[in-house]
């Protein structure tokens, strides 16, 4: 009821709030735009077509992983195993593709099995968190140890290369456009469609008030499990991208990415408590992390200070993201 | 009968029963596992984890999604600071203790300020702080050598001191007594439970909620720093990210001790048992002859299994 208040000042605040309510990812978009400008200022070449393609193909995996994380955060849960699901799918498809000869059929079949594996991991998480009612943070940490063990069993040491066909396609061009652009386009369409599904609304309802959702008649347990399934699916897609980018298998490749995915979700303005957020925000959040990393590099930071500057910058934008997100919440 | 059941269902009792069972299992799998010397070694490792978990415990008890993901970073940082300040000389121990505790308190204070003044969720604030700390570790490691533990510190952690127990075990017992006293016999302790179970009611009753919450994070940082110092004594010299593993294991120790992640319920005695339980489990897995991959799978699956013994969430009811 902000409209009741009079005066030009309050009306302006009200309209900003309305804009934020409608597009909660706007602050994240502003941060991304500012980071692009800063990158361009320190290194004009970083805004070139080529550099942007490189940025996208490097961070596409984190983008997808952050989106995966978003769907469980919608429902007020969290998944600390996304990074290990990514590692597991990465080594599995690498080993399968190599065993089956690396042809087009082998690649497609391996990817299909990779998706199933991601779904299976999501199902395990959903069952222990929603059905067994264990606490999400510790339970998914435990499953992450299990998944990592499985990944180590499938490929004990990093290094098996991906078939040329696979990484050439990922890093190459199709009809004159870089392949990652098609991935991004398909992803955006997919996200748009998913946002209109009943499941997205149900996840947000469960995250907003679990008890109320239950009393309204929502199958809370099954909704939360489906959130984890979606998470596992996107984690598998993220694994495909990291496989295309690194062109090899590594059982520990995703270890560091889990916490980044949580950070990206928060950067995107979603509430960790659930019930409020957007996947586009998480996409922008993942880009923010990528842009901060390259900005710190382009600013000519001494190499030993780079990690510190990245950590500090991410902490600061995390704070900004939380503060802006809170303002936007209805 | 009901009393017996509620006694058996107490987390501390569950943990103790599991500890005995695991020791028995370990002895079966590898004779000598439950020998005195071996148990002592496990207790030293458990003490390191238990000290970190003490800080984690108070933050979690304080509620409002309280959690400290930065403890692993503080443990590593403290080990490096201690190594450099003492640099192998006994005379440097006191300055090292002071420097470590100051550093732990400083980062805990930053966490607390972010959580209270800016109202950043603890998970986000301490996660961001972990990134900063990891960056800081790189800076320090590249700038100066990692440093050596003073002989007296190593003796304190690894050699028997009184009644055949190393100093660190006594230190852990002291931490346990201090925590028990603080949580159950002081106003401060009662206020932790108060803000943990109902922050608003506590505020209305006159509890200074914000200063309390800041204090909890400072305590957590200082316990993590203390553990980092002892860890240096245990390993002799500090190396990269030596404390990383403590972040999530400290949370698991707290959960195994029966403290609810929702806050306001639990205590430190259980957490001590939880830390021992976790370390024994890891100990068994290192003694049995299986690959790293199998070890991790069994560890993850066992953690899940054990979690089902503890406070599972309530089923939805209309």
Interface residues (C-beta under 8 A of the other chain):
Chain A: X78 X80 X128 X132 X133 X134 X135 X137 X138 X139 X141 X142 X143 X144 X145 X146 X147 X148 X149 X150 X151 X152 X153 X156 X210 X211 X214 X215 X220 X221 X259 X262 X263 X266 X272 X273 X303 X304 X305 X306 X307 X308 X309 X310 X311 X312 X314 X315 X318 X319 X322 X323 X326
Chain B: X65 X67 X69 X114 X118 X119 X120 X121 X123 X124 X125 X127 X128 X129 X130 X131 X132 X133 X134 X135 X136 X138 X139 X142 X143 X248 X251 X252 X255 X261 X291 X292 X293 X294 X295 X296 X297 X298 X299 X300 X301 X303 X304 X307 X308 X312 X313 X314 X315 X316 X318
